[in-house]
C-alpha cells in the first residue's frame, strides 16, 4: 500500500515528536477503517440473519 510506504519513509527520519504524530495518524486512520469495516460487517450479518439458516 502507498500508506505503508509513506509511513516507512517517515520512520527513517523520526524524532520523538514525529513518533507521536505518526502514532496518532495511524490511530485515526485505523479508527476510520474500523468504523467502515464494522458497518459493513453489521450490514452483512443482518442480511445473513434475515436469510435462511445455513450454519453448517
SVG drawing of the C-alpha trace seen along z (x, -y; Angstrom):
<svg xmlns="http://www.w3.org/2000/svg" viewBox="-35 -17 51 45">
<polyline fill="none" stroke="black" stroke-width="0.4" points="0.0,0.0 1.1,-3.6 0.3,-4.5 2.7,-1.9 5.4,-3.2 4.9,-6.7 4.9,-5.5 8.2,-3.6 9.7,-6.7 8.7,-8.8 10.2,-6.3 13.6,-6.8 13.8,-10.3 12.0,-10.3 12.2,-12.4 10.3,-12.0 7.6,-14.5 7.2,-12.8 6.7,-9.4 3.6,-10.9 2.2,-12.4 2.7,-9.2 1.1,-7.1 -1.9,-9.4 -2.2,-9.5 -2.2,-5.7 -4.7,-5.6 -7.1,-8.0 -6.7,-6.0 -7.3,-2.7 -10.3,-4.0 -11.9,-5.3 -11.3,-1.9 -12.6,-0.1 -15.9,-2.1 -16.3,-1.5 -15.5,2.2 -17.8,2.6 -20.7,1.0 -20.0,3.4 -19.9,6.4 -23.1,5.3 -24.9,5.0 -23.6,8.4 -24.5,10.1 -28.0,8.6 -28.6,9.7 -27.4,13.2 -29.8,13.3 -32.7,12.3 -31.9,15.1 -32.1,18.8 -30.2,20.6 -27.1,22.0 -24.8,22.6 -23.5,25.9"/>
</svg>
